């Protein structure tokens, strides 16, 4: 047999058990907090028909990054015969969780609660060029409220997201808020409406190219810098921008006030230069940043018209997402990750294969009491088995050899203190209780 | 905008919130039990290089069902220019969790505990023709012990799997056991070794075509029915089969004895006709069945040579899997699924938008106490908001209108009993405690 490479595909990752456990534990924290805020789970496939993923027809940046699934059998042959490369795939891996959610809500609109509060935690894929910190498979953690038009949706979603950062012990998070309607109001007649998104794409590069770079690119593209953009680039005090779009200015003010009450430990900023890339946003937009990180830790916005793609009537909706990978990285750097909270608590080495029965019996009873118990599967040298317990950081080792079995006792070693104590295994109920107390201590 | 279809791709499924919650709850049960048996989590991508997935070169049935990912950009163009259809994809969606695990263990063999006890719960994909009960994306729940050669690995994995069925309240599960070495010993010289797997593929159809069908197909293919197969098809008492392969017969006997002690509530059967499809099995194999279900609820086996595909030396390994979808279906039919254990416990309707601040404040404090609390995001008619609480089966509704706010009280309705009671919200600590007691009751 020829040797097959052991690395995952380029841009994809394996996680060692300790990192996998920390990821699982962060995932469970996020899930718990989203659920405590009343968001409910749904299930959707990880692949969608290409017509769904490309449905908006906008050719957005994310749509260009779809991993396509090759057609099979006769359909593939037909596509090849036609010689049209765009017809070789029939499905694609989802590139975000929002577009499939819109399809789902349009499908089930009669059955879902109104408003519909939903969370999703799972992988998405983008065929980006792999580079440091950018992966082709990564997790997103979304909350959405579909069917709610007032700012209560904004406050609920953003509060849930901020609560995750609080629960992780992550200080220094900044919440940047803006409103797409305010950005639209920056336009003057010198630029036609259908080209305004090009101007916003340039404004969106502010962090990378600075205000001078933005002005230069705008001037190059449009012959001039729109006066509205000059105002916000010049650092005009935001409270004087109200005249641009009084309605969105008022709603932003309410959102900021409510969030400042609810989350006084976060810095909340009205940032009139915030754009967020997606073309489907229609109102409030937000982004989470951290001073030690370029780019964002998450964000979202109001997308009142996305469901129309799937034939639904206009449906107000708001949602946001935590970028799991960046949050995980930041927590790792700050030493804020939980250890392996699911590691075994008690370990039975195996010295004598004739004692498999009693050991599996005791372990089974302890496991059914809710303890996490490990057994060594082979009769190996005791030293090797203790090394195993050390490597897995199991706090207690329960030694049952033939002498102990005859005396109906068991020796339990405390691996941290390097002490040991004998316990009688009769009556069994008392032994189980003693082990329960020991492990839960 | 033209309307995009709202259905998922053929063979893929959406889950409504109640079903998604039940799936999540079953997933967490399985995870908890696997962890209580000392299995640890790992992380692997859901896509692999095609060379990994096709690495065994055996062209097994599952390999034929790989969803391939289309190459991109210049590489796609190059593949098209060559005119070789087999070169159009570069990656594939994993079709099981075992082959990627073998790659992972080969990659990290120096860093992993020995033996390595691992669990995985996640989706796999197969490009099967969709039909009732057969999906293209489905969950598997695996436990594996890599690096253990004795029957302790068999017992640990199978016990953990049986414990899942016990925890779900699922009666009537049968465990069928066999050993691939015993199956090999059925061969006589009339059939060359390299064609023996063809005979086993026919034997594997026993459930579908019966013993006569198996005999007929064997006779057609090989000119005769191998005498060993005639012996097991004739229903010979299994304890007289020991002469075929004494070593595997002895180890099966030990496994059965240990499992009968540990899991006396399961029917454990030595079934000499059990084959299991995978060609990588080298020793013990097992399958979980239920009398009301055709096919299996899971299974697995020993695969001591699979890691060699990835250049590792021979590494003993044993693993097994629960078929999540079939288990879920059976639990659903038997009304054994958990309800939505994560539904909100308390709901705040919103009657007066000026009270958003106090409501979000109270809800935030309750949520940080660990309660699941929902708030209606829009100021809608109270009737509509109560209907929402009913639909989501939220047991308590906390009404805070302007009168209550002035009096610093809150009215809490018990939705099941249709009773209500007023609580003072001052002092706040006392109110929070009262709500905690109410919701945890």
Interface residues (C-beta under 8 A of the other chain):
Chain A: X1 X2 X3 X4 X5 X6 X7 X8 X9 X12 X13 X14 X15 X16 X17 X19 X20 X21 X23 X24 X33 X35 X36 X37 X38 X40 X41 X42 X43 X44 X45 X46 X47 X48 X49 X51 X52 X55 X56 X57 X67 X68 X69 X70 X72 X76 X80 X85 X88 X89 X90 X91 X93 X103 X104 X106 X107 X108 X111 X112 X113 X114 X115 X117 X118 X123 X125 X127 X137 X145 X148 X149 X150 X151 X152 X153 X155 X156 X159 X163 X257 X258 X261 X262 X308 X309 X310 X311 X340 X342 X343 X344 X347 X350 X353 X356 X357 X360 X361 X364 X367 X368 X370 X371 X372 X373 X374 X375 X376 X377 X378 X379 X388 X391 X392
Chain B: X1 X2 X3 X4 X5 X6 X7 X8 X9 X12 X13 X14 X15 X16 X17 X19 X20 X21 X23 X24 X33 X35 X36 X37 X38 X40 X41 X42 X43 X44 X45 X46 X47 X48 X49 X51 X52 X55 X56 X57 X67 X68 X69 X70 X72 X76 X80 X85 X88 X89 X90 X91 X93 X103 X104 X106 X107 X108 X111 X112 X113 X114 X115 X117 X118 X123 X125 X127 X137 X145 X148 X149 X150 X151 X152 X153 X155 X156 X159 X163 X257 X258 X261 X262 X308 X309 X310 X311 X340 X342 X343 X344 X347 X350 X353 X356 X357 X360 X361 X364 X367 X368 X370 X371 X372 X373 X374 X375 X376 X377 X378 X379 X388 X391 X392
